[in-house]
Amino acid sequence: MGWIRALLSLVLIAILLAFAWLLAPRLEFTERLLSLFVQATPWLPSSLTFEQFLVAAMLACLALTAGVLSAVLASGIAFQGSAMLARRRQQLREAEMQRHADELATRARDDYQRLTTLGMSLTQRLERRAIVQNMLQAAIQVTSQPRSDSAVGLWVLDFETECMRFEAGSRCDESTFVKREFSVVEPPFAKLISSRQTLQFADWRETMQFIVPEKGGRLGETTGLLLVPLIIENTVLGALSIFCHPDVLKHAETRANFYGAAWSQIALALAIAIQGELAMLDRLTGIVNQAYFLKRLAQEIERSNRYELSLGVLMVDIDNFKAVNDTLGHPQGDATLRIVSKLIKKEARVVDLVGRYGGEEFVVLLPETGFSDEHEGVSGAVTVAERVRKSVEDEFHDLQKPLAITVSVGVAVRRYPQDRQMDAREVIRIADEQLYKAKTTGKNKCCVYMPAAPERVA
């Protein structure tokens, strides 16, 4: 390359000299130089001849030309160097992008393989305990780093108590947390359920009301914390509490699709593990559905016959509920149903069973409960019915219509031995008749069927 540049320089100089030689006669350079020499004579040495002046002028022109050419060549070389450097940088960028693309492709293949393996391993055995252990191991595999394994706890929603209950853990147990059960309205589960989004904590110490400090301090480098909701059909069935290395949190956003797919598979496994519980629940209110309630009612009747006990059944209906849906819309209606179901559960005992019979109707099974406290049972069926009615009235009485709702209650009692032939269908029929009576005689009241006292034989 050097000799090519030198040859080009010589060619350019020759061209310039030839060009100057051709133009000199036309531009009268000789006469101009002679005039310039005469004008500059006072400042030039006396021994300097015109021929010497011409030589000096020529050398100066050559030097100027050489300087200009050198500057042009230097600029060209610099430009060429810059272009080469830019091209090199572009090549490096393209190589880096290709390397990054290859890494992403490799990671995608690995993630796909991991998800495939994960899905196969989660439900190899359908026994609940095995599924739970597989879920814990899957969460550990997804979030562990080469230098630190994650610690995972599984929490499952108890629909009856509306609490998140610690189910099982790996590298942590229930003593790691301040308590074994948290209400769904307590932190941190309240925010987890309302947002249905994974909660990230750079340090588990940010959740001191959740974790016992002494236990958390034993987790080593797994100082980060993920709380992952396990969601099926927009319902949070449970959650994972994952103590992980901080690097997992740094890459959580870029690997959101992978983590999302993993959590979905784990949530599906949880649904399979608790499918029996899901089958008996009403999805809207969280209480048992009609089919399960009738099954339990038949079982309780058998038990009542065996142990010679009475039982009560309440049929509860929301008064003027159609106006809520028609005026405020079905979302408000659904919210009203959830509130009423919670109020009924609040007034019932732990041994009682509250269910949704259909629409705006609810049913309550009261084992070992008769007509009043003076007779069989620890609490009379009418007493419980009146508590339910008043609780709903008090909750909504300050609201404007149509939300100023009330309930009507029908009460049926199956006595022993007088009603030992009465089956579940008959008990429901009597409670429904009394509910109809309450609805047609003023609403916001309780009606109970009182059988006539048997005649005494003289």
Secondary structure, DSSP 8 states (H G I E B T S, - for coil): -HHHHHHHHHHHHHHHHHHHHHHHHHHTHHHHHHHHHHHHGGGS-TT--HHHHHHHHHHHHHHHHHHHHHHHHHHHHHHHHHHHHHHHHHHHHHHHHHHHHHHHHHHHHHHHHHHHHHHHHHTSS-SHHHHHHHHHHHHHHHH-BTTB--EEEEEEEETTTTEEEEEEEES--GGGBS-SEEETTSTTHHHHHHH-S-EEESSGGGGTTTB-HHHHGGGTT--EEEEEEEEETTEEEEEEEEEE-HHHHHTTTTTHHHHHHHHHHHHHHHHHHTHHHHHHB-TTTSSB-HHHHHHHHHHHHHHHHHHT--EEEEEEEETTHHHHHHHH-HHHHHHHHHHHHHHHHHHS-TT-EEEEEETTEEEEEEETB-SSTTSSBSS-HHHHHHHHHHHHHHHHTTS-TTS---EEEEEEEE-TTTTTT--HHHHHHHHHHHHHHHHHTTSS-EEE----------
